[in-house]
Amino acid sequence: MRHAATLDARSAGHGLRRWTYVGAAALCWVTLYQLNLGFWNWVVFDVLGLDPESRLGGSVHFFFYDITKITLLLVGVIFIVTVLRSFMSVERTRALLGGRREGVGNVAAAGLGVITPFCSCSAVPVFIGFVAAGVPLGVTLSFLIASPLVNEVAIVLLFGLFGWQTTAMYIAGGMVIAIVAGTVLGRLHLERWVEPFVFQTTLRGKPVDSSAGLSWDDRLTMAREEVASILRKVWPYLLVGIGVGAVIHGWLPADWFAAHATGWWGVPLAVLIGVPLYSNAAGVLPLVEALHDKGLPMGTVLAFMMSVVALSLPEMILLRRVLKPRLIATYFGVVASSILVIGLLFNLML
Amino acid sequence: MDIKILGSGCANCQRLEAATHEAVDQLGLDASFEKVTDVAEIASWGVMHTPALVIDDEVVMSGRVPTTEQLKELLAR
């Protein structure tokens, strides 16, 4: 209907206008990103007259520079990734995982967890949907672990703040955790600790692929809405994260952690503190950046970040709907141990 | 016509409900609305990405909030 010949000329003009807007927005983004450092140098040090070497000057500058930088990175990344992800869907992922055995299935699930559009708020329907469709429990869990742990926001922010080497290590580490933890959980045969109604759920009708039949306008609108909705969701975390990061940046002596927290016990402590904390990559990364600046080893820093984003109390409460306490405890235990091992390995390697 | 809005009460679910009401009114259809918020029931529809729209026991859309125009197209089918 939409492709009627008479509409062709109009839609060509419409397409041109649409891409002009996208191009102009991209140009604005690059300009703002380039001006960020100079602008806040000028405001904080020249206009406000704070001393760059002072604690207050350092903290205030870190706060404003970082909040601008991270907000810009988030807007750009979420937009692009949502457009790309609109070609993918949980339905398609499930279809891809349906016939898989354990092993190959866990690897595929971890990989798909990275690229499938998914929000932790839909963890429960996804869990039921996967298990009811015959995806093995361990494979489903690999997907649920990888999804929040190795996501686009984390990847791009890590890349922006620490460079590609750290990012590559993080992605590899996160995938390994999802694969290993999912395989271990699968081998433990914990099906009896899943709420029985999950297995009794029969799927009626054929599912609709949420990525089907979208136009470019739909995809761009979705991306714009996703940016707005994620920013609305993360800004308190971002403010707290950057605030704490700024205080650490200004007040803690340089290399404080290098002097006090390089022992092996740093990693378990980081995991222990990180698990109950609930934040997402956007909120935890400014903190991670400040901690690393002060000499906290990279493995410890990444273990902290992973345990914050992958495991949390609210998630535990959500999952309680489908999993019995024993399975939740095992799940948290296995994932936390995997993070611990990866963190220790990173510290040894670097 | 029997319309179900599947979703656990998130902002998008409410937007979908409002948009669907508008589309139904504009088309002058006679429809009954039902909100399904129970995860088990949502999942049994095969929906993993809320909000979703069910028309006459068939899932027609999931995972996003379409425009009123797109909803009218779905309703008119």
Boltz contact constraints between the chains, C-beta under 6 A:
constraints:
  - contact:
      token1: [A, 90]
      token2: [B, 48]
      max_distance: 6.0
  - contact:
      token1: [A, 90]
      token2: [B, 49]
      max_distance: 6.0
  - contact:
      token1: [A, 124]
      token2: [B, 39]
      max_distance: 6.0
  - contact:
      token1: [A, 125]
      token2: [B, 39]
      max_distance: 6.0
  - contact:
      token1: [A, 125]
      token2: [B, 42]
      max_distance: 6.0
  - contact:
      token1: [A, 125]
      token2: [B, 43]
      max_distance: 6.0
  - contact:
      token1: [A, 125]
      token2: [B, 48]
      max_distance: 6.0
  - contact:
      token1: [A, 126]
      token2: [B, 48]
      max_distance: 6.0
  - contact:
      token1: [A, 128]
      token2: [B, 43]
      max_distance: 6.0
  - contact:
      token1: [A, 129]
      token2: [B, 43]
      max_distance: 6.0
  - contact:
      token1: [A, 129]
      token2: [B, 48]
      max_distance: 6.0
  - contact:
      token1: [A, 197]
      token2: [B, 40]
      max_distance: 6.0
  - contact:
      token1: [A, 201]
      token2: [B, 43]
      max_distance: 6.0
  - contact:
      token1: [A, 201]
      token2: [B, 44]
      max_distance: 6.0
  - contact:
      token1: [A, 203]
      token2: [B, 46]
      max_distance: 6.0
  - contact:
      token1: [A, 205]
      token2: [B, 59]
      max_distance: 6.0
  - contact:
      token1: [A, 207]
      token2: [B, 46]
      max_distance: 6.0
  - contact:
      token1: [A, 208]
      token2: [B, 59]
      max_distance: 6.0
  - contact:
      token1: [A, 208]
      token2: [B, 62]
      max_distance: 6.0
  - contact:
      token1: [A, 210]
      token2: [B, 49]
      max_distance: 6.0
  - contact:
      token1: [A, 210]
      token2: [B, 62]
      max_distance: 6.0
  - contact:
      token1: [A, 210]
      token2: [B, 63]
      max_distance: 6.0
